Amino acid sequence: MTLIQSLKIGYVKVLLGIRRAVISTVQKCLFAPSTDPKKILLHRIGTFGDSIVALPAISLIRKRYPDARMEFVTTYATALNLSVIIKEGIFDAVHLIDKKSRKSGIQTLKHGNYDLYIEIPQNYGLIKTLRNMFITRFILKIPSAFGWDEGMTKLFAKEQLMFYPPLRESERFVRNMARNGIVGGIDYPIKTETPQPEILRCFGERKVIALVIGTNVSANMWPLESWQKLARSLHEKGFAVAVIGGDQEKERANTIVEGLEYGYNFCGAFSIAQSAGFLQLCTGAICHDTGAMHLAYAVKTPLVALFSPRQLSSKWFPPEEGNSVVMNMVECAGCFRKRCDDNICMKQIDPVAVERRLLEMIGSSKQ
């Protein structure tokens, strides 16, 4: 590490340290410690992947307060919010508030008589975090609350990736719970549903490798030719290849499995619970940085995740145990672009190296 790089990382550490000190001080001033809450309100925003990474922390909260009534609220609600992913019985009630009804939604929550509020935070800045703390205490009138943290900063993203990578989101949330006395083992209480028997019969005795090709960010996309090369090679080694994604990936998936006797396009065919159940039955998976990647490791399917270094990507990495990440550092790392004309960071990921990494994990190159 050069002197300039050291100074940049030092600045990031100081900045986050100041944020944490301010947030911790304000939390202690505004909120009383909670010992035996009867009614808890838990808040998390985000969609598919954002929801899955929050599950370990939520599981810990439920185990810590098994008899409390726990309600979930999400603002900016979307169809793929946490309440449709998590197992039944974790939440006693769900409040979905969209942007247009935030004020009325907050008014409703004011009358909830909650003892404890727990935030599973996005990467809020300091001002927004403080604003939310004051809303919780003085508008919702909840006496105890925790969960906010120092978040992250986009400053010097390339240097952070190289020398001071942010924690995985799931680890960050578990750390936040530990800071407030809630500790325990990690699990993912996620809904699963076994796919239809006719789908499973088509594979025969072959082991199945899932190719998770969906992504909402084109800069995260591995070239179609690389997916094709990988699929053909896996098929030649005796594996069945199943492509998973949304309706918008159907055409690309057809190209990937074209000419493969045991190649299948399931894009748009599964619900989230069915996708989880299917991935659970797969021998391994190759995934973009996408929501279904989080789904794969949540059901303990070994995976190789293909990442661009365009952002603070380490926060979305799968757990280290049983999984692997392929990410090439390039000169333009930390660009935060969602579209890229060159996309060299993804083009440089070698299908042969990806396959080798997968086979090393699953322990065999044959069925």
C-alpha positions as CSV (number, residue, x, y, z in Angstrom):
1,M,0.0,0.0,0.0
2,T,1.4,3.4,-1.0
3,L,1.4,6.4,1.3
4,I,-1.5,8.0,-0.6
5,Q,-3.5,4.8,-0.4
6,S,-2.8,4.6,3.4
7,L,-4.0,8.2,3.8
8,K,-7.2,7.5,1.9
9,I,-8.0,4.4,4.0
10,G,-7.2,6.3,7.1
11,Y,-9.6,9.1,6.1
12,V,-12.4,6.5,5.6
13,K,-11.7,4.9,9.0
14,V,-11.8,8.3,10.7
15,L,-15.0,9.4,8.9
16,L,-16.8,6.1,9.8
17,G,-15.6,6.3,13.3
18,I,-17.0,9.8,13.8
19,R,-20.3,8.7,12.3
20,R,-20.5,5.8,14.7
21,A,-19.6,8.0,17.7
22,V,-22.3,10.5,16.8
23,I,-25.0,7.9,16.2
24,S,-24.2,5.9,19.3
25,T,-24.3,9.1,21.4
26,V,-27.6,10.3,20.0
27,Q,-29.1,6.8,20.5
28,K,-28.1,6.7,24.1
29,C,-29.6,10.2,24.6
30,L,-32.9,9.5,22.9
31,F,-33.7,5.9,23.8
32,A,-33.9,3.9,27.0
33,P,-32.4,0.4,27.1
34,S,-35.0,-2.4,26.3
35,T,-35.1,-5.4,28.6
36,D,-38.4,-7.2,28.0
37,P,-40.3,-5.7,25.1
38,K,-43.8,-6.9,24.4
39,K,-44.3,-5.3,21.0
40,I,-41.5,-4.7,18.5
41,L,-41.5,-2.8,15.2
42,L,-38.8,-3.8,12.7
43,H,-38.0,-1.7,9.7
44,R,-36.2,-2.7,6.5
45,I,-36.4,-1.3,3.0
46,G,-35.3,-3.0,-0.2
47,T,-36.3,-5.8,-2.5
48,F,-35.0,-9.3,-3.2
49,G,-31.4,-9.4,-2.3
50,D,-31.7,-6.6,0.3
51,S,-34.3,-8.7,2.1
52,I,-32.3,-12.0,2.1
53,V,-29.2,-10.4,3.6
54,A,-31.3,-9.2,6.5
55,L,-32.7,-12.6,7.4
56,P,-29.9,-13.7,9.8
57,A,-30.3,-10.6,12.0
58,I,-34.1,-11.0,12.0
59,S,-33.8,-14.6,13.0
60,L,-31.6,-13.6,15.9
61,I,-34.1,-11.0,17.0
62,R,-37.0,-13.5,17.0
63,K,-34.9,-16.0,19.0
64,R,-34.0,-13.3,21.5
65,Y,-37.6,-12.2,21.9
66,P,-39.6,-15.4,21.3
67,D,-42.7,-14.2,23.1
68,A,-42.8,-10.6,21.8
69,R,-45.2,-9.5,19.1
70,M,-43.0,-8.5,16.2
71,E,-44.3,-6.4,13.4
72,F,-42.5,-5.6,10.1
73,V,-42.8,-2.3,8.3
74,T,-41.2,-1.4,4.9
75,T,-41.4,2.0,3.3
76,Y,-41.0,2.3,-0.5
77,A,-42.8,-1.1,-0.6
78,T,-42.3,-3.2,-3.7
79,A,-43.8,-6.6,-4.7
80,L,-40.5,-8.3,-3.7
81,N,-40.2,-7.1,-0.1
82,L,-39.0,-9.1,2.9
83,S,-42.5,-10.2,3.9
84,V,-42.9,-12.5,0.9
85,I,-39.5,-14.2,1.3
86,I,-39.4,-14.9,5.1
87,K,-41.0,-18.0,6.6
88,E,-44.4,-17.8,8.2
89,G,-44.5,-17.2,11.9
90,I,-41.6,-14.7,12.2
91,F,-43.8,-11.6,11.9
92,D,-47.1,-11.2,13.6
93,A,-48.1,-8.3,11.2
94,V,-46.8,-6.6,8.1
95,H,-47.2,-2.9,7.2
96,L,-46.4,-2.1,3.5
97,I,-46.1,1.7,3.0
98,D,-45.4,3.2,-0.4
99,K,-44.0,6.6,-1.1
100,K,-47.4,8.2,-1.7
101,S,-48.8,7.0,1.7
102,R,-45.9,7.5,4.0
103,K,-47.5,10.2,6.1
104,S,-50.7,8.3,6.7
105,G,-48.7,5.1,7.3
106,I,-46.6,6.8,9.9
107,Q,-49.8,8.2,11.5
108,T,-51.1,4.6,11.8
109,L,-47.9,3.3,13.4
110,K,-48.1,6.1,16.0
111,H,-50.9,4.3,17.6
112,G,-49.1,0.9,17.7
113,N,-47.8,1.3,21.3
114,Y,-44.5,-0.3,20.4
115,D,-41.9,-0.9,23.2
116,L,-38.9,-1.4,20.8
117,Y,-38.0,-0.3,17.3
118,I,-35.2,-2.1,15.4
119,E,-33.7,-0.8,12.2
120,I,-32.0,-3.1,9.7
121,P,-30.4,-0.2,7.9
122,Q,-29.6,0.6,4.3
123,N,-26.5,2.6,3.7
124,Y,-27.9,5.8,5.2
125,G,-25.8,9.0,5.5
126,L,-25.5,10.6,8.9
127,I,-28.2,13.3,8.5
128,K,-30.8,10.8,7.3
129,T,-29.9,8.4,10.1
130,L,-30.4,11.1,12.7
131,R,-33.6,12.2,11.1
132,N,-35.0,8.7,11.3
133,M,-34.0,8.4,14.9
134,F,-35.9,11.6,15.8
135,I,-38.9,10.4,13.9
136,T,-38.9,7.1,15.8
137,R,-38.6,8.8,19.2
138,F,-40.8,11.9,18.8
139,I,-43.3,11.0,16.1
140,L,-43.8,7.3,16.6
141,K,-43.1,7.8,20.3
142,I,-41.2,4.5,20.7
143,P,-39.1,4.6,24.0
144,S,-36.4,2.1,23.0
145,A,-34.6,1.6,19.6
146,F,-31.4,0.5,18.0
147,G,-29.9,-0.9,14.8
148,W,-28.6,2.2,13.1
149,D,-24.9,2.2,12.3
150,E,-22.1,4.2,10.6
151,G,-23.0,2.7,7.2
152,M,-20.4,3.1,4.4
153,T,-18.9,5.8,2.3
154,K,-18.3,5.8,-1.5
155,L,-15.2,7.8,-1.1
156,F,-12.0,6.0,-2.4
157,A,-14.1,2.9,-3.4
158,K,-11.2,1.3,-5.3
159,E,-8.8,1.6,-2.3
160,Q,-11.5,0.3,0.0
161,L,-12.0,-2.8,-2.2
162,M,-8.3,-3.5,-2.3
163,F,-7.4,-2.8,1.3
164,Y,-10.4,-2.2,3.5
165,P,-13.4,-3.9,2.0
166,P,-16.8,-3.3,3.7
167,L,-18.4,-6.2,5.6
168,R,-20.9,-8.4,3.9
169,E,-24.4,-6.9,4.6
170,S,-25.5,-10.0,6.5
171,E,-22.4,-9.8,8.7
172,R,-22.9,-6.0,9.2
173,F,-26.4,-6.6,10.5
174,V,-25.4,-9.4,12.8
175,R,-22.6,-7.2,14.1
176,N,-25.2,-4.4,14.8
177,M,-27.3,-6.9,16.8
178,A,-24.3,-8.0,18.8
179,R,-23.5,-4.4,19.7
180,N,-27.0,-4.4,21.3
181,G,-26.6,-7.7,23.1
182,I,-28.4,-10.0,20.6
183,V,-26.1,-12.9,19.6
184,G,-26.4,-16.4,18.2
185,G,-25.9,-18.7,15.3
186,I,-26.6,-17.7,11.7
187,D,-29.5,-19.1,9.7
188,Y,-31.8,-17.9,6.9
189,P,-35.5,-18.5,7.7
190,I,-36.6,-18.5,4.1
191,K,-39.7,-19.9,2.4
192,T,-39.0,-22.9,0.1
193,E,-41.3,-24.9,-2.2
194,T,-40.4,-28.0,-4.1
195,P,-40.8,-27.6,-7.8
196,Q,-43.2,-29.8,-9.8
197,P,-42.3,-33.5,-10.0
198,E,-42.2,-33.4,-13.8
199,I,-39.4,-30.8,-13.7
200,L,-37.3,-32.9,-11.4
201,R,-37.8,-36.0,-13.5
202,C,-36.3,-34.5,-16.6
203,F,-32.9,-34.5,-15.1
204,G,-32.8,-38.3,-14.5
205,E,-29.8,-39.1,-12.4
206,R,-27.7,-36.2,-13.6
207,K,-26.4,-33.6,-11.2
208,V,-27.7,-30.1,-11.9
209,I,-25.8,-26.9,-12.1
210,A,-27.9,-23.7,-12.0
211,L,-26.8,-20.7,-14.0
212,V,-28.3,-17.6,-12.4
213,I,-28.1,-15.0,-15.2
214,G,-30.5,-12.3,-14.1
215,T,-29.3,-8.8,-13.2
216,N,-30.9,-5.4,-13.2
217,V,-27.6,-3.7,-13.7
218,S,-26.0,-4.2,-17.2
219,A,-22.6,-3.4,-15.9
220,N,-22.8,-6.5,-13.7
221,M,-23.6,-8.7,-16.7
222,W,-21.2,-11.5,-17.8
223,P,-21.0,-11.8,-21.7
224,L,-23.5,-14.2,-23.3
225,E,-20.6,-16.0,-25.0
226,S,-19.0,-16.7,-21.7
227,W,-22.2,-18.3,-20.3
228,Q,-22.5,-20.4,-23.5
229,K,-18.9,-21.6,-23.2
230,L,-19.4,-22.5,-19.6
231,A,-22.7,-24.3,-20.2
232,R,-21.3,-26.4,-23.0
233,S,-18.3,-27.4,-20.9
234,L,-20.4,-28.4,-17.9
235,H,-22.7,-30.4,-20.2
236,E,-19.8,-32.3,-21.7
237,K,-18.7,-33.3,-18.2
238,G,-22.1,-34.9,-17.6
239,F,-24.0,-32.2,-15.7
240,A,-27.5,-31.0,-16.5
241,V,-27.6,-27.2,-16.9
242,A,-30.6,-25.2,-15.7
243,V,-30.8,-21.5,-16.4
244,I,-32.7,-19.4,-13.9
245,G,-33.8,-15.8,-14.2
246,G,-36.8,-13.6,-14.9
247,D,-39.0,-13.4,-18.0
248,Q,-36.7,-10.8,-19.4
249,E,-33.8,-13.4,-19.5
250,K,-35.7,-16.0,-21.5
251,E,-34.2,-15.1,-24.8
252,R,-30.6,-15.1,-23.5
253,A,-31.3,-18.4,-21.7
254,N,-32.5,-20.0,-24.9
255,T,-29.2,-19.1,-26.5
256,I,-27.2,-20.5,-23.6
257,V,-28.9,-23.9,-23.6
258,E,-29.3,-24.2,-27.4
259,G,-28.1,-27.6,-28.6
260,L,-27.7,-29.1,-25.1
261,E,-29.6,-32.3,-24.6
262,Y,-29.8,-31.7,-20.9
263,G,-30.0,-27.9,-20.9
264,Y,-33.1,-26.2,-19.6
265,N,-34.5,-22.7,-19.5
266,F,-36.5,-22.0,-16.4
267,C,-36.5,-18.3,-16.7
268,G,-39.8,-16.9,-15.4
269,A,-41.0,-20.4,-14.5
270,F,-40.6,-20.3,-10.7
271,S,-41.9,-18.2,-7.8
272,I,-39.3,-17.1,-5.3
273,A,-40.1,-20.0,-3.0
274,Q,-39.9,-22.4,-5.9
275,S,-36.6,-20.9,-7.0
276,A,-35.3,-21.5,-3.4
277,G,-36.6,-25.1,-3.5
278,F,-35.0,-25.8,-6.9
279,L,-31.7,-24.2,-6.0
280,Q,-31.6,-26.3,-2.8
281,L,-31.6,-29.5,-5.0
282,C,-28.8,-28.3,-7.3
283,T,-25.3,-29.5,-6.9
284,G,-23.9,-26.0,-7.5
285,A,-24.6,-22.6,-9.0
286,I,-22.9,-19.9,-11.0
287,C,-24.5,-16.5,-10.3
288,H,-24.4,-12.9,-11.3
289,D,-24.5,-10.3,-8.5
290,T,-28.3,-10.6,-8.2
291,G,-31.1,-11.5,-5.7
292,A,-31.2,-15.1,-6.7
293,M,-27.5,-15.4,-5.8
294,H,-28.4,-14.6,-2.2
295,L,-31.2,-17.1,-2.5
296,A,-28.7,-19.8,-3.5
297,Y,-26.4,-19.5,-0.5
298,A,-29.4,-19.0,1.8
299,V,-30.4,-22.6,1.0
300,K,-26.8,-23.8,1.2
301,T,-26.1,-24.4,-2.5
302,P,-22.4,-24.0,-3.2
303,L,-21.9,-21.2,-5.7
304,V,-19.5,-19.2,-7.7
305,A,-20.5,-15.5,-7.7
306,L,-19.3,-13.3,-10.6
307,F,-18.8,-9.7,-9.5
308,S,-17.9,-6.4,-11.0
309,P,-15.7,-4.0,-8.9
310,R,-17.8,-1.0,-10.0
311,Q,-19.1,-0.4,-6.5
312,L,-18.3,-1.5,-2.9
313,S,-19.1,-5.0,-4.1
314,S,-17.8,-6.9,-1.0
315,K,-20.9,-5.9,0.9
316,W,-22.9,-8.2,-1.4
317,F,-20.4,-11.1,-1.4
318,P,-21.9,-14.6,-0.4
319,P,-20.6,-16.1,2.9
320,E,-17.0,-17.3,2.5
321,E,-17.7,-20.8,3.7
322,G,-18.9,-23.1,0.8
323,N,-18.9,-20.3,-1.8
324,S,-16.4,-18.5,-4.0
325,V,-16.2,-15.0,-5.6
326,V,-14.6,-14.1,-8.9
327,M,-13.9,-10.4,-9.3
328,N,-11.1,-8.8,-11.4
329,M,-9.7,-5.5,-10.2
330,V,-9.3,-3.1,-13.1
331,E,-8.1,0.5,-13.4
332,C,-11.7,1.9,-13.4
333,A,-12.8,-0.1,-10.3
334,G,-15.1,2.0,-8.1
335,C,-16.7,3.8,-11.0
336,F,-20.3,3.2,-9.8
337,R,-21.6,3.1,-13.3
338,K,-24.7,1.1,-14.0
339,R,-24.0,1.0,-17.7
340,C,-20.6,0.5,-19.4
341,D,-19.7,0.5,-23.1
342,D,-16.6,-1.7,-22.5
343,N,-17.5,-3.7,-19.3
344,I,-13.9,-5.0,-19.3
345,C,-14.1,-6.1,-15.6
346,M,-16.8,-8.7,-16.5
347,K,-15.3,-9.6,-19.9
348,Q,-12.0,-10.6,-18.3
349,I,-13.7,-13.3,-16.2
350,D,-12.6,-16.5,-17.8
351,P,-15.2,-19.3,-18.1
352,V,-12.5,-22.0,-17.7
353,A,-11.4,-20.4,-14.4
354,V,-15.1,-20.1,-13.2
355,E,-15.7,-23.8,-14.0
356,R,-12.5,-24.8,-12.3
357,R,-13.5,-22.9,-9.2
358,L,-17.0,-24.6,-9.2
359,L,-15.6,-28.1,-9.6
360,E,-13.1,-27.6,-6.8
361,M,-16.0,-26.6,-4.5
362,I,-18.3,-29.4,-5.4
363,G,-15.5,-31.9,-5.3
364,S,-16.0,-33.7,-8.6
365,S,-16.0,-33.0,-12.4
366,K,-18.3,-36.0,-13.1
367,Q,-21.8,-36.9,-12.1
